Amino acid sequence: MSASSPATLPKLLKLACLLLATTAISSCSGGFEPFVGVTSGKNKSYAAPVEALEYNYENMAGGSINGGCIPGTNGVDDYEVGKKRYGGGSTCGAAYLPARWKPGMTARIYWKVYPYPGWRAKILNLPGLVVDRKESAIIDQYDENYSAVVPLPPPPAFAGDDFGKVANITVHFLACNQLYITYGTVEEGKDTPLHYKLFAKSQKLCTPRPSIKSMADYRRNKAKLDAIKKERQNIPQVILPEYIQELQQQGKFPVPSK
């Protein structure tokens, strides 16, 4: 096979990056842009990097939004809930995002939660690192898997309806399985106090989890843990739909571009 000419190599690299973007890969050496168009014309869309922000004392073990990987994100310490959030700054994949926002646009999200990160099976007094399998199985049965279809909010005002002017999709994991979406812009970063207000509002939508850090804690709270797991399976999305409805009522939907 003949060697590629120097002029051909950059073209091949550019093509490789574009192909990776179409399969929801979020980066490629050689200068991957935040958004790469995957189609053209009226169906133009983007491969959008995905980030996550976790506000709870629970670990979000990863998931997906519109086919793009959501990076697993640890929760905050229990004494810092409502004061801090963890995540952002990393991505593991890219989601499908139409070029233009329209009212009624939705996204499908899947995610997994480890609700009691301080609860670990004991280490047995055996050679090597051997955990108690019975305790591990009890802990594992409280892992939670969820899916939801959520409305996508419009981009920040400066972008109009053009998703090509934002940086990413950021999924905020609030309390009680509530989700909130932003797009990684400086303007949205100024709204951080609003995000914590929405988190505080979301905390009122379900029963708080007890602190479980040992088998003794588990035995004292087993009935409550079982009830909470059942409750969480039936909580509808409230925070994001209400936020979008308020934008509409305030006349803050972008004017559709031609």
URZIHU-V901224 format. One record per pair of residues at least 24 apart in sequence whose C-alpha atoms are under 10 Angstrom apart, sorted by the first residue. I is the first residue (numbers start at 0). J is the second residue. Records with the same first field share a line. If there is no record, write none. Layout:
I: J / J
This chain:
17: 46
19: 46 / 93
20: 45 / 46 / 47 / 48 / 92 / 93 / 94 / 95
21: 45 / 46 / 93 / 94 / 95
22: 46 / 66 / 67 / 92 / 93 / 94 / 95
23: 47 / 48 / 65 / 66 / 67 / 68 / 91 / 92 / 93 / 94 / 95
24: 48 / 67 / 68 / 90 / 91 / 92 / 93 / 94
25: 49 / 67 / 68 / 90 / 91 / 92 / 93 / 94
26: 90 / 91 / 92 / 93
32: 166
33: 93 / 163 / 164 / 165 / 166 / 167
34: 93 / 96 / 98 / 162 / 163 / 164 / 165 / 166 / 167
35: 93 / 163
36: 96 / 97 / 98 / 163
37: 95 / 96 / 97 / 98
38: 97 / 98
39: 98
40: 98
41: 97 / 98 / 99
42: 97 / 98 / 99
43: 96 / 97 / 98 / 99
44: 95 / 96 / 97 / 98 / 99 / 162 / 163
45: 93 / 94 / 95 / 96 / 97 / 98 / 99 / 162 / 163
46: 92 / 93 / 94 / 95 / 96 / 97 / 98 / 167
47: 92 / 93 / 94 / 95 / 96 / 97 / 162 / 163 / 165 / 166 / 167 / 168 / 169 / 182
48: 89 / 90 / 91 / 92 / 93 / 94 / 95 / 96 / 166 / 167 / 168 / 169 / 182 / 183
49: 87 / 88 / 89 / 90 / 91 / 92 / 93 / 94 / 166 / 167 / 168 / 169 / 170 / 182 / 183
50: 86 / 87 / 88 / 89 / 90 / 91 / 92 / 93 / 167 / 168 / 169 / 170 / 171 / 181 / 182 / 183
51: 85 / 86 / 87 / 88 / 89 / 90 / 168 / 169 / 170 / 171 / 172 / 180 / 181
52: 84 / 85 / 86 / 87 / 88 / 169 / 170 / 171 / 172 / 173 / 179 / 180
53: 80 / 83 / 84 / 85 / 86 / 87 / 170 / 171 / 172 / 173 / 174
54: 79 / 80 / 81 / 82 / 83 / 84 / 85 / 86 / 171 / 172 / 173 / 174 / 194 / 195 / 198
55: 79 / 80 / 81 / 83 / 84 / 85 / 114 / 172 / 173 / 174 / 175 / 198 / 202
56: 80 / 81 / 84 / 113 / 114 / 115 / 116 / 117 / 174 / 208 / 210
57: 112 / 113 / 114 / 115 / 116 / 117 / 174 / 208
58: 111 / 112 / 113 / 114 / 115 / 116 / 117
59: 110 / 111 / 112 / 113 / 114 / 116 / 143 / 144 / 172
60: 110 / 111 / 112 / 113 / 114 / 142 / 143 / 144
61: 91 / 109 / 110 / 111 / 112
62: 108 / 109 / 110 / 111 / 112 / 144 / 145 / 146
63: 91 / 92 / 93 / 94 / 107 / 108 / 109 / 110 / 111 / 146 / 170
64: 92 / 93 / 94 / 95 / 96 / 106 / 107 / 108 / 109 / 110 / 146 / 147 / 148 / 149 / 168 / 170
65: 93 / 94 / 95 / 96 / 105 / 106 / 107 / 108 / 109 / 148
66: 92 / 93 / 94 / 95 / 96 / 106 / 107 / 108 / 109
67: 91 / 92 / 93 / 94 / 95 / 96 / 108 / 168
68: 92 / 93 / 94 / 108 / 109 / 110
69: 93 / 94 / 108 / 109 / 110 / 168 / 169 / 170
70: 110 / 170
71: 110 / 111 / 112
72: 112 / 172
73: 112 / 113 / 116
74: 112 / 113 / 114 / 115 / 116 / 172
76: 116 / 117
77: 117 / 210
80: 174 / 198 / 199
81: 173 / 174 / 195 / 196 / 198 / 199 / 202
82: 195
83: 195
84: 171 / 172 / 173 / 195
85: 171
86: 169 / 170 / 171
87: 169 / 170 / 171 / 183
88: 169 / 183
90: 167 / 168 / 169
93: 167 / 168
94: 167 / 168
95: 168
96: 162 / 163 / 167 / 168
97: 161 / 162 / 163
98: 160 / 161 / 162 / 163 / 164
99: 153 / 154 / 159 / 160 / 161 / 162 / 163 / 255 / 256
100: 151 / 152 / 153 / 154 / 159 / 160 / 161 / 162 / 252 / 253 / 254 / 255 / 256
101: 151 / 152 / 153 / 160 / 161 / 252 / 253 / 254 / 255
102: 150 / 151 / 152 / 153 / 243 / 247 / 252 / 253 / 255
103: 149 / 150 / 151 / 152 / 243
104: 149 / 150 / 151 / 152 / 153
105: 147 / 148 / 149 / 150 / 151 / 152
106: 147 / 148 / 149 / 150 / 151
107: 146 / 147 / 148 / 149 / 150 / 151
108: 145 / 146 / 147 / 148 / 149 / 170 / 178
109: 144 / 145 / 146 / 147 / 148
110: 143 / 144 / 145 / 146 / 147 / 172 / 176
111: 142 / 143 / 144 / 145 / 146
112: 141 / 142 / 143 / 144 / 145 / 176
113: 138 / 139 / 141 / 142 / 143 / 144
114: 138 / 141 / 142 / 143 / 208 / 210 / 211 / 228
115: 141 / 142 / 208 / 209 / 210 / 211 / 212
116: 210 / 211 / 212
117: 210 / 211 / 212 / 213
118: 210 / 211 / 212 / 213 / 214 / 216 / 217
119: 211 / 212 / 213 / 214
120: 212 / 213 / 214
121: 213 / 214
134: 213 / 214
137: 214 / 217
138: 214 / 217
141: 224 / 225 / 227 / 228
142: 228
143: 228 / 231 / 232
144: 232
145: 176 / 231 / 232
146: 176 / 232
147: 176 / 177 / 178 / 235 / 236
148: 236
149: 177 / 178 / 179 / 180 / 236 / 237 / 239 / 240
150: 179 / 180 / 236 / 239 / 240 / 243
151: 179 / 180 / 181 / 239 / 240 / 243
152: 179 / 180 / 181 / 182 / 239 / 240 / 242 / 243 / 244 / 246 / 252
153: 180 / 181 / 182 / 243 / 246 / 251 / 252 / 253
154: 180 / 181 / 182 / 183 / 184 / 187 / 252 / 253
155: 181 / 182 / 183 / 184 / 185 / 186 / 187 / 251 / 252 / 253
156: 186 / 187 / 251 / 252 / 253
157: 186 / 253
158: 253
159: 251 / 252 / 253 / 254 / 255 / 256
160: 252 / 253 / 254 / 255 / 256
161: 253 / 255 / 256
171: 198
172: 198
173: 197 / 198 / 199 / 200 / 201 / 202 / 238
174: 198 / 199 / 200 / 201 / 202 / 203 / 204 / 205 / 207
175: 200 / 201 / 202 / 203 / 204 / 205 / 206 / 207 / 208 / 230 / 231 / 232 / 234 / 235 / 236
176: 201 / 202 / 204 / 205 / 231 / 232 / 233 / 234 / 235 / 236 / 237
177: 201 / 202 / 204 / 234 / 235 / 236 / 237 / 238 / 239
178: 236 / 237 / 238 / 239 / 240
179: 236 / 237 / 238 / 239 / 240 / 242
180: 239
197: 238 / 239 / 242
198: 238
200: 237 / 238
201: 236 / 237 / 238
204: 231 / 234 / 235 / 236 / 237 / 238
205: 230 / 231 / 234
206: 230 / 231
